[in-house]
Structures are given as structure tokens and as C-alpha cells.
């Protein structure tokens, strides 16, 4: 979706989301003559590498949802509560301030994060607070893509994929649900017709 014109540029019917699908669609867009200024992604692993030649922005909403999934909406651990506070400042921060806050948090809780539990049945070990560790790693891995929209202010692009998630997919899901009794081929035709005419309906 073009975030400037709100036009649906290209799509593909797939069974499961794969990185190769993004590679294919990128090549198709370029072959059609489009110029790509920036890309906002939802965090699918490996997708950022497909668009390595362009400024890539990780969707803030998806990043927050990932962290929420790991530490819950109401975390009980002090370290988790502090990490949640850092995440609430994501939108209002910049890369340097956010990175500094994350670094201070990591130094403070490093020994806590490094705690290991030995499982008596298997004698295998794992991080005691593995979900918190996973939350931290998610932020750290996506950090290079969290503030692209501020580092490239002149491009004026969004820090979320809400334009397509809420504006396109939500109504489409309702439409498909209404016609849930139709065959798969007819449902796909509805999807195609909807996407073709989306910009015209605005």
C-alpha cells in the first residue's frame, strides 16, 4: 500500500506468510516502475533484509504488542514493569534517548536476566525469566528500525502499519465473515474486487 496516495499497489494470495513472498512483490513493484522511498513493516522475521536498500521502519504498534505478549499487560516483575515504562515512551523519544534508557535498564537487570533454571527431569537449562529475555531481545533486534521515521523526517512516512491494518484489513475481514458460506474461489474474488476498488471508494 502506498502510504501517500493510499492506493493498494500489489498483493498476492498465499497460504502462509513467507519472506520470499515479499521478495517477489518487491521485484514486481520495481518492474512496474514504482520508486520506493521507505518501507514500514510489521516485524515478520527476515522481512527487513528484503528491503535492506531502503529506509525500513518497524511498526510501533506491533513492537508494543510483541512486548505485551511476552511480559503481559500488567507485569508483576519489577524488571518487566520498568521495561514497559520504557516502551510507553517509544513514540515520544528519539533513538539516542531510547537506546540510553534501554542500556541503563539492561545494566541494572543483567544479573536478573542471566539467571538460569535447571530442569530436574531433563537436566536441561534455560533462562529463568525467558519471556523477559525474549522481550528485551526483540527490542534490541528491532532497535535499528524503530526510529527510521524520525531519522528520515523529510520522507514523512508513518511509524505504524495502521493505515493498512485498520483501514483496509479490518473492513475486509468483516466482508469475508459476512460471506463465510461462499466457496474459497469466490471469497478470493471478493478480496480481489475489494482491493481493486479500495482507492475508488475513498
FENVENDA-V664982 format. One record per run of one state. SS is the DSSP state (H for helix, E for strand, - for the rest). FROM is the first residue (numbers start at 1). TO is the last residue. If there is no record, write none. Layout:
# FENVENDA-V664982
SS FROM TO
SS FROM TO
This chain:
# FENVENDA-V664982
- 1 18
H 19 31
- 32 37
E 38 41
- 42 46
H 47 50
- 51 54
E 55 58
- 59 59
H 60 71
- 72 77
H 78 88
- 89 94
H 95 113
- 114 115
E 116 118
- 119 124
E 125 127
- 128 129
H 130 145
- 146 147
H 148 151
- 152 152
H 153 155
- 156 161
H 162 178
- 179 183
H 184 201
- 202 202
